Amino acid sequence: MKPLQIAGVVAVIVGLVLLGFAYNASQAPLDQLTNTLTGRFTNQTMWYGIVGLAAVVGGILLALSGRRS
């Protein structure tokens, strides 16, 4: 494997872990209450989800671009 592919795989794994944190945080009682009262999750939960999704997408693109060169 080339270094870009390895970096891409690592980014995907980190992104999946962050998405797991976002899911667990969204199921917490305090976050559920916040969602019920305000209609949105806490900032921390949202950032876990956004950064996790970006890391997964970026990692996939990085792994695929490392494969072609």
Contacts in CASP RR format, 6 or more apart in sequence:
PFRMAT RR
TARGET T0000
AUTHOR 0000-0000-0000
METHOD contacts of the structure
MODEL  1
MKPLQIAGVVAVIVGLVLLGFAYNASQAPLDQLTNTLTGRFTNQTMWYGI
VGLAAVVGGILLALSGRRS
1 9 0 8 1.000
2 66 0 8 1.000
2 67 0 8 1.000
2 69 0 8 1.000
4 62 0 8 1.000
4 63 0 8 1.000
4 65 0 8 1.000
4 66 0 8 1.000
4 69 0 8 1.000
5 62 0 8 1.000
5 63 0 8 1.000
5 66 0 8 1.000
5 67 0 8 1.000
7 59 0 8 1.000
7 62 0 8 1.000
7 63 0 8 1.000
8 58 0 8 1.000
8 59 0 8 1.000
8 60 0 8 1.000
8 62 0 8 1.000
8 63 0 8 1.000
9 59 0 8 1.000
9 63 0 8 1.000
11 55 0 8 1.000
11 56 0 8 1.000
11 58 0 8 1.000
11 59 0 8 1.000
11 62 0 8 1.000
12 55 0 8 1.000
12 56 0 8 1.000
12 59 0 8 1.000
12 60 0 8 1.000
12 63 0 8 1.000
14 52 0 8 1.000
14 55 0 8 1.000
15 51 0 8 1.000
15 52 0 8 1.000
15 53 0 8 1.000
15 55 0 8 1.000
15 56 0 8 1.000
16 52 0 8 1.000
16 56 0 8 1.000
18 48 0 8 1.000
18 49 0 8 1.000
18 51 0 8 1.000
18 52 0 8 1.000
18 55 0 8 1.000
19 48 0 8 1.000
19 49 0 8 1.000
19 52 0 8 1.000
19 53 0 8 1.000
19 56 0 8 1.000
20 48 0 8 1.000
21 48 0 8 1.000
22 45 0 8 1.000
22 46 0 8 1.000
22 48 0 8 1.000
22 49 0 8 1.000
22 52 0 8 1.000
25 31 0 8 1.000
25 41 0 8 1.000
25 42 0 8 1.000
25 44 0 8 1.000
25 45 0 8 1.000
25 48 0 8 1.000
26 32 0 8 1.000
26 35 0 8 1.000
26 41 0 8 1.000
26 45 0 8 1.000
30 42 0 8 1.000
31 41 0 8 1.000
31 42 0 8 1.000
31 45 0 8 1.000
34 40 0 8 1.000
34 41 0 8 1.000
34 42 0 8 1.000
35 41 0 8 1.000
40 46 0 8 1.000
END
